[in-house]
Amino acid sequence: MKLLRDIVLRTVPVVEPERSLADVLAMIAEESLQTVVIVGDGMYMGVFTPDDRDSGRIPAGVDRANLAVGSYANGLRFVGSPSMSVADARELIVKHNLRAMPVVAGRIYKGVVTPEDLM
C-alpha cells in the first residue's frame, strides 16, 4: 500500500501567524494552489485559502494590513500524515473538494498534496 510518505510533496508559501492578512491575500492571489500554510514556533497551525477569505469572519472596512493572518487561519482543516494511505488521502481530498491538503507529522508541517498528486 502506497503512503503519503512515498509521494513527493509540493510547497506553498509558509508564514508566521503574525504576518499581515493583506500580505497573505496577495500571496493566495499569486499562488497556483491558492493555499498559504501558517506555522508558528515551528508548529503547523493551519491554512488560509480563498474559503477563509470569503468566510465572513474578516471584519468589513478594516485595513487588512493591520490584521494578523493567524486569527483568520483555519486550523481545523483536513490534514494528512506521512503514514496515511494514498487511497485514504485521495478520498478525503475528493470528499471535501480540497485544492491542497497539508501533510503534518505530529505538529510539524511537511508539505501539501493535491488531487493530481494522488492519481
mmCIF file of the C-alpha atoms, coordinates in Angstrom:
data_MODEL
# 
_entry.id   MODEL 
# 
loop_
_atom_site.group_PDB 
_atom_site.id 
_atom_site.type_symbol 
_atom_site.label_atom_id 
_atom_site.label_alt_id 
_atom_site.label_comp_id 
_atom_site.label_asym_id 
_atom_site.label_entity_id 
_atom_site.label_seq_id 
_atom_site.pdbx_PDB_ins_code 
_atom_site.Cartn_x 
_atom_site.Cartn_y 
_atom_site.Cartn_z 
_atom_site.occupancy 
_atom_site.B_iso_or_equiv 
_atom_site.pdbx_formal_charge 
_atom_site.auth_seq_id 
_atom_site.auth_comp_id 
_atom_site.auth_asym_id 
_atom_site.auth_atom_id 
_atom_site.pdbx_PDB_model_num 
ATOM 1   C CA . MET A 1 1   ? 0.000   0.000  0.000  1.00 0.00 ? 1   MET A CA 1 
ATOM 2   C CA . LYS A 1 2   ? 1.408   3.387  -1.027 1.00 0.00 ? 2   LYS A CA 1 
ATOM 3   C CA . LEU A 1 3   ? 1.580   6.025  1.732  1.00 0.00 ? 3   LEU A CA 1 
ATOM 4   C CA . LEU A 1 4   ? 1.845   9.802  1.664  1.00 0.00 ? 4   LEU A CA 1 
ATOM 5   C CA . ARG A 1 5   ? 5.482   9.488  2.779  1.00 0.00 ? 5   ARG A CA 1 
ATOM 6   C CA . ASP A 1 6   ? 6.086   7.885  -0.649 1.00 0.00 ? 6   ASP A CA 1 
ATOM 7   C CA . ILE A 1 7   ? 4.728   10.949 -2.512 1.00 0.00 ? 7   ILE A CA 1 
ATOM 8   C CA . VAL A 1 8   ? 6.797   13.993 -3.447 1.00 0.00 ? 8   VAL A CA 1 
ATOM 9   C CA . LEU A 1 9   ? 5.146   16.827 -1.532 1.00 0.00 ? 9   LEU A CA 1 
ATOM 10  C CA . ARG A 1 10  ? 4.541   20.241 -3.042 1.00 0.00 ? 10  ARG A CA 1 
ATOM 11  C CA . THR A 1 11  ? 5.477   23.528 -1.472 1.00 0.00 ? 11  THR A CA 1 
ATOM 12  C CA . VAL A 1 12  ? 3.258   26.530 -0.890 1.00 0.00 ? 12  VAL A CA 1 
ATOM 13  C CA . PRO A 1 13  ? 4.039   29.771 0.930  1.00 0.00 ? 13  PRO A CA 1 
ATOM 14  C CA . VAL A 1 14  ? 4.549   29.348 4.673  1.00 0.00 ? 14  VAL A CA 1 
ATOM 15  C CA . VAL A 1 15  ? 4.098   32.317 7.015  1.00 0.00 ? 15  VAL A CA 1 
ATOM 16  C CA . GLU A 1 16  ? 4.112   33.099 10.723 1.00 0.00 ? 16  GLU A CA 1 
ATOM 17  C CA . PRO A 1 17  ? 0.707   33.820 12.302 1.00 0.00 ? 17  PRO A CA 1 
ATOM 18  C CA . GLU A 1 18  ? 1.702   37.482 12.804 1.00 0.00 ? 18  GLU A CA 1 
ATOM 19  C CA . ARG A 1 19  ? 2.013   38.089 9.051  1.00 0.00 ? 19  ARG A CA 1 
ATOM 20  C CA . SER A 1 20  ? -0.449  40.675 7.805  1.00 0.00 ? 20  SER A CA 1 
ATOM 21  C CA . LEU A 1 21  ? -3.656  39.460 6.273  1.00 0.00 ? 21  LEU A CA 1 
ATOM 22  C CA . ALA A 1 22  ? -3.077  41.830 3.340  1.00 0.00 ? 22  ALA A CA 1 
ATOM 23  C CA . ASP A 1 23  ? 0.251   40.096 2.567  1.00 0.00 ? 23  ASP A CA 1 
ATOM 24  C CA . VAL A 1 24  ? -1.351  36.649 2.697  1.00 0.00 ? 24  VAL A CA 1 
ATOM 25  C CA . LEU A 1 25  ? -4.254  37.704 0.495  1.00 0.00 ? 25  LEU A CA 1 
ATOM 26  C CA . ALA A 1 26  ? -1.733  38.856 -2.106 1.00 0.00 ? 26  ALA A CA 1 
ATOM 27  C CA . MET A 1 27  ? 0.074   35.512 -1.812 1.00 0.00 ? 27  MET A CA 1 
ATOM 28  C CA . ILE A 1 28  ? -3.028  33.393 -2.415 1.00 0.00 ? 28  ILE A CA 1 
ATOM 29  C CA . ALA A 1 29  ? -3.876  35.524 -5.440 1.00 0.00 ? 29  ALA A CA 1 
ATOM 30  C CA . GLU A 1 30  ? -0.481  34.655 -6.956 1.00 0.00 ? 30  GLU A CA 1 
ATOM 31  C CA . GLU A 1 31  ? -0.165  31.045 -5.708 1.00 0.00 ? 31  GLU A CA 1 
ATOM 32  C CA . SER A 1 32  ? -1.454  28.418 -8.146 1.00 0.00 ? 32  SER A CA 1 
ATOM 33  C CA . LEU A 1 33  ? -2.879  26.287 -5.304 1.00 0.00 ? 33  LEU A CA 1 
ATOM 34  C CA . GLN A 1 34  ? -4.299  29.379 -3.547 1.00 0.00 ? 34  GLN A CA 1 
ATOM 35  C CA . THR A 1 35  ? -3.089  27.999 -0.224 1.00 0.00 ? 35  THR A CA 1 
ATOM 36  C CA . VAL A 1 36  ? -0.843  29.562 2.410  1.00 0.00 ? 36  VAL A CA 1 
ATOM 37  C CA . VAL A 1 37  ? 0.258   27.476 5.407  1.00 0.00 ? 37  VAL A CA 1 
ATOM 38  C CA . ILE A 1 38  ? 0.534   29.087 8.837  1.00 0.00 ? 38  ILE A CA 1 
ATOM 39  C CA . VAL A 1 39  ? 3.401   27.833 11.026 1.00 0.00 ? 39  VAL A CA 1 
ATOM 40  C CA . GLY A 1 40  ? 4.261   29.327 14.413 1.00 0.00 ? 40  GLY A CA 1 
ATOM 41  C CA . ASP A 1 41  ? 7.185   28.289 16.586 1.00 0.00 ? 41  ASP A CA 1 
ATOM 42  C CA . GLY A 1 42  ? 7.910   25.547 14.063 1.00 0.00 ? 42  GLY A CA 1 
ATOM 43  C CA . MET A 1 43  ? 4.455   24.001 14.525 1.00 0.00 ? 43  MET A CA 1 
ATOM 44  C CA . TYR A 1 44  ? 1.634   23.677 11.988 1.00 0.00 ? 44  TYR A CA 1 
ATOM 45  C CA . MET A 1 45  ? -1.252  25.984 12.893 1.00 0.00 ? 45  MET A CA 1 
ATOM 46  C CA . GLY A 1 46  ? -3.496  25.885 9.848  1.00 0.00 ? 46  GLY A CA 1 
ATOM 47  C CA . VAL A 1 47  ? -4.026  27.152 6.334  1.00 0.00 ? 47  VAL A CA 1 
ATOM 48  C CA . PHE A 1 48  ? -5.507  30.209 4.701  1.00 0.00 ? 48  PHE A CA 1 
ATOM 49  C CA . THR A 1 49  ? -7.361  29.809 1.395  1.00 0.00 ? 49  THR A CA 1 
ATOM 50  C CA . PRO A 1 50  ? -9.974  31.738 -0.585 1.00 0.00 ? 50  PRO A CA 1 
ATOM 51  C CA . ASP A 1 51  ? -12.621 29.921 1.502  1.00 0.00 ? 51  ASP A CA 1 
ATOM 52  C CA . ASP A 1 52  ? -11.229 31.657 4.602  1.00 0.00 ? 52  ASP A CA 1 
ATOM 53  C CA . ARG A 1 53  ? -11.098 34.996 2.773  1.00 0.00 ? 53  ARG A CA 1 
ATOM 54  C CA . ASP A 1 54  ? -14.761 34.612 1.807  1.00 0.00 ? 54  ASP A CA 1 
ATOM 55  C CA . SER A 1 55  ? -15.981 33.135 5.117  1.00 0.00 ? 55  SER A CA 1 
ATOM 56  C CA . GLY A 1 56  ? -17.333 36.397 6.546  1.00 0.00 ? 56  GLY A CA 1 
ATOM 57  C CA . ARG A 1 57  ? -15.006 36.191 9.586  1.00 0.00 ? 57  ARG A CA 1 
ATOM 58  C CA . ILE A 1 58  ? -12.858 39.107 8.380  1.00 0.00 ? 58  ILE A CA 1 
ATOM 59  C CA . PRO A 1 59  ? -14.379 42.408 9.506  1.00 0.00 ? 59  PRO A CA 1 
ATOM 60  C CA . ALA A 1 60  ? -15.560 44.605 6.659  1.00 0.00 ? 60  ALA A CA 1 
ATOM 61  C CA . GLY A 1 61  ? -13.990 48.013 6.276  1.00 0.00 ? 61  GLY A CA 1 
ATOM 62  C CA . VAL A 1 62  ? -10.891 47.198 8.323  1.00 0.00 ? 62  VAL A CA 1 
ATOM 63  C CA . ASP A 1 63  ? -7.399  47.745 6.919  1.00 0.00 ? 63  ASP A CA 1 
ATOM 64  C CA . ARG A 1 64  ? -6.238  44.172 6.327  1.00 0.00 ? 64  ARG A CA 1 
ATOM 65  C CA . ALA A 1 65  ? -2.613  45.290 6.619  1.00 0.00 ? 65  ALA A CA 1 
ATOM 66  C CA . ASN A 1 66  ? -3.321  45.779 10.350 1.00 0.00 ? 66  ASN A CA 1 
ATOM 67  C CA . LEU A 1 67  ? -4.773  42.287 10.875 1.00 0.00 ? 67  LEU A CA 1 
ATOM 68  C CA . ALA A 1 68  ? -2.655  39.210 11.619 1.00 0.00 ? 68  ALA A CA 1 
ATOM 69  C CA . VAL A 1 69  ? -3.490  36.183 9.475  1.00 0.00 ? 69  VAL A CA 1 
ATOM 70  C CA . GLY A 1 70  ? -3.226  33.797 12.433 1.00 0.00 ? 70  GLY A CA 1 
ATOM 71  C CA . SER A 1 71  ? -6.581  34.970 13.752 1.00 0.00 ? 71  SER A CA 1 
ATOM 72  C CA . TYR A 1 72  ? -8.242  34.017 10.482 1.00 0.00 ? 72  TYR A CA 1 
ATOM 73  C CA . ALA A 1 73  ? -6.392  30.817 9.573  1.00 0.00 ? 73  ALA A CA 1 
ATOM 74  C CA . ASN A 1 74  ? -8.374  27.631 9.600  1.00 0.00 ? 74  ASN A CA 1 
ATOM 75  C CA . GLY A 1 75  ? -6.647  25.176 11.943 1.00 0.00 ? 75  GLY A CA 1 
ATOM 76  C CA . LEU A 1 76  ? -9.430  22.624 11.655 1.00 0.00 ? 76  LEU A CA 1 
ATOM 77  C CA . ARG A 1 77  ? -8.778  21.783 8.035  1.00 0.00 ? 77  ARG A CA 1 
ATOM 78  C CA . PHE A 1 78  ? -8.231  18.251 6.980  1.00 0.00 ? 78  PHE A CA 1 
ATOM 79  C CA . VAL A 1 79  ? -4.606  17.178 7.163  1.00 0.00 ? 79  VAL A CA 1 
ATOM 80  C CA . GLY A 1 80  ? -2.791  14.049 6.150  1.00 0.00 ? 80  GLY A CA 1 
ATOM 81  C CA . SER A 1 81  ? 0.015   12.310 7.946  1.00 0.00 ? 81  SER A CA 1 
ATOM 82  C CA . PRO A 1 82  ? 3.001   10.639 6.284  1.00 0.00 ? 82  PRO A CA 1 
ATOM 83  C CA . SER A 1 83  ? 1.570   7.259  7.356  1.00 0.00 ? 83  SER A CA 1 
ATOM 84  C CA . MET A 1 84  ? -1.837  7.876  5.691  1.00 0.00 ? 84  MET A CA 1 
ATOM 85  C CA . SER A 1 85  ? -2.519  5.751  2.646  1.00 0.00 ? 85  SER A CA 1 
ATOM 86  C CA . VAL A 1 86  ? -2.715  7.477  -0.713 1.00 0.00 ? 86  VAL A CA 1 
ATOM 87  C CA . ALA A 1 87  ? -6.190  5.979  -1.193 1.00 0.00 ? 87  ALA A CA 1 
ATOM 88  C CA . ASP A 1 88  ? -7.449  7.436  2.106  1.00 0.00 ? 88  ASP A CA 1 
ATOM 89  C CA . ALA A 1 89  ? -5.901  10.825 1.309  1.00 0.00 ? 89  ALA A CA 1 
ATOM 90  C CA . ARG A 1 90  ? -7.482  10.853 -2.156 1.00 0.00 ? 90  ARG A CA 1 
ATOM 91  C CA . GLU A 1 91  ? -10.890 10.004 -0.673 1.00 0.00 ? 91  GLU A CA 1 
ATOM 92  C CA . LEU A 1 92  ? -10.580 12.837 1.870  1.00 0.00 ? 92  LEU A CA 1 
ATOM 93  C CA . ILE A 1 93  ? -9.476  15.368 -0.754 1.00 0.00 ? 93  ILE A CA 1 
ATOM 94  C CA . VAL A 1 94  ? -12.281 14.437 -3.157 1.00 0.00 ? 94  VAL A CA 1 
ATOM 95  C CA . LYS A 1 95  ? -14.957 14.262 -0.451 1.00 0.00 ? 95  LYS A CA 1 
ATOM 96  C CA . HIS A 1 96  ? -14.127 17.746 0.835  1.00 0.00 ? 96  HIS A CA 1 
ATOM 97  C CA . ASN A 1 97  ? -13.188 19.271 -2.545 1.00 0.00 ? 97  ASN A CA 1 
ATOM 98  C CA . LEU A 1 98  ? -9.732  20.369 -1.363 1.00 0.00 ? 98  LEU A CA 1 
ATOM 99  C CA . ARG A 1 99  ? -7.257  22.108 -3.682 1.00 0.00 ? 99  ARG A CA 1 
ATOM 100 C CA . ALA A 1 100 ? -4.389  21.031 -1.454 1.00 0.00 ? 100 ALA A CA 1 
ATOM 101 C CA . MET A 1 101 ? -4.116  19.062 1.773  1.00 0.00 ? 101 MET A CA 1 
ATOM 102 C CA . PRO A 1 102 ? -1.284  19.724 4.219  1.00 0.00 ? 102 PRO A CA 1 
ATOM 103 C CA . VAL A 1 103 ? 0.787   16.767 5.353  1.00 0.00 ? 103 VAL A CA 1 
ATOM 104 C CA . VAL A 1 104 ? 1.753   17.052 9.007  1.00 0.00 ? 104 VAL A CA 1 
ATOM 105 C CA . ALA A 1 105 ? 3.899   14.723 11.134 1.00 0.00 ? 105 ALA A CA 1 
ATOM 106 C CA . GLY A 1 106 ? 2.930   15.333 14.740 1.00 0.00 ? 106 GLY A CA 1 
ATOM 107 C CA . ARG A 1 107 ? 2.618   19.113 14.543 1.00 0.00 ? 107 ARG A CA 1 
ATOM 108 C CA . ILE A 1 108 ? 5.446   19.564 12.018 1.00 0.00 ? 108 ILE A CA 1 
ATOM 109 C CA . TYR A 1 109 ? 4.365   20.732 8.564  1.00 0.00 ? 109 TYR A CA 1 
ATOM 110 C CA . LYS A 1 110 ? 5.921   18.697 5.721  1.00 0.00 ? 110 LYS A CA 1 
ATOM 111 C CA . GLY A 1 111 ? 4.253   19.942 2.512  1.00 0.00 ? 111 GLY A CA 1 
ATOM 112 C CA . VAL A 1 112 ? 0.970   19.592 0.631  1.00 0.00 ? 112 VAL A CA 1 
ATOM 113 C CA . VAL A 1 113 ? -0.553  17.091 -1.756 1.00 0.00 ? 113 VAL A CA 1 
ATOM 114 C CA . THR A 1 114 ? -3.130  17.773 -4.437 1.00 0.00 ? 114 THR A CA 1 
ATOM 115 C CA . PRO A 1 115 ? -5.702  15.521 -6.071 1.00 0.00 ? 115 PRO A CA 1 
ATOM 116 C CA . GLU A 1 116 ? -3.417  15.267 -9.127 1.00 0.00 ? 116 GLU A CA 1 
ATOM 117 C CA . ASP A 1 117 ? -0.522  14.049 -6.967 1.00 0.00 ? 117 ASP A CA 1 
ATOM 118 C CA . LEU A 1 118 ? -2.604  11.115 -5.766 1.00 0.00 ? 118 LEU A CA 1 
ATOM 119 C CA . MET A 1 119 ? -3.844  9.811  -9.111 1.00 0.00 ? 119 MET A CA 1 
# 
